[in-house]
Amino acid sequence: MEAVSRVLIGEDEIRARVGELGAQITRDYAGKSVILVGILRGAVVFLADLIRAIDTTVMIDFIAVSSYGKSTKSSGVVRIFKDLNESIEGENVIIVEDIIDSGLTLAYLVDLLQRRNPAELKVCSFLLKERERDHELSIDYVGFTIPDEFVIGYGLDYAGAYRNLPFVGVLAESAQPADE
C-alpha cells in the first residue's frame, strides 16, 4: 500500500498483546464491573477486540474528542464532539485510547472524567509514542510503545482514511500534503 512506508506492528503481534491486556484487566477487576470509555473514532477497533479479551462484567460508552482535524500535527485545542451517554459516578472506569502523543487530549479527558466522581479512573492506550509529553500522565495499560512517527491502521487514521488496515504502519511522506 502506497500510504504506508513500513509496517510497525503486525496483526499477530496486535492480537497477542490485546489478549495480554484483556487478561491483565480481567485479573485487576475480577469480581467487579468496569466501564470502558472508548475515545471515538480511533479507539473503536482496539476497544472491540479488547472487550472480547476481558472476562468480567464490562460495559462500554463513548466520547468523541479531537485535537488533530485533518492534520498530522495536533492543533493544541481539544474539542468534544460527543459526550458520554451514562453517568460514571461511583463506577470503575477505564479510558480506552488509540494513541497517546502529546498527552493533551488525554490530560483533558482525565480531568473531565475525574470531575464526574468515578470510584476509579484508569487509562488503557493501544499505543504510546516515545516523546516528551506536554502533560504529566498516568497510563495504567499500554499496548505498544512506538517511535515518534505518524502511524495509521488498526483504527488510527489520516484525514479519516486507513482505519481499516489490520496492522499499524508508518504514514508515507508521499501520502501527506506538501504544506505540512
DAHURA-V421954 format. One line per field, one symbol per residue. burial: # if it has 9 or more other ideal C-beta (glycine too) atoms within 8 Angstrom, else .. A space follows every 10 residues. Layout:
BEGIN
burial = ???
END
This chain:
BEGIN
burial = ..##...##. ..###.###. ######..#. ..######## .######.## #.##.#.### ########.. ...#...#.. ...#...#.. ########## .######### ..##.#.#.. #########. ..#.#.#.#. ####.#.... ########.. .##.#.#### ##...#....
END
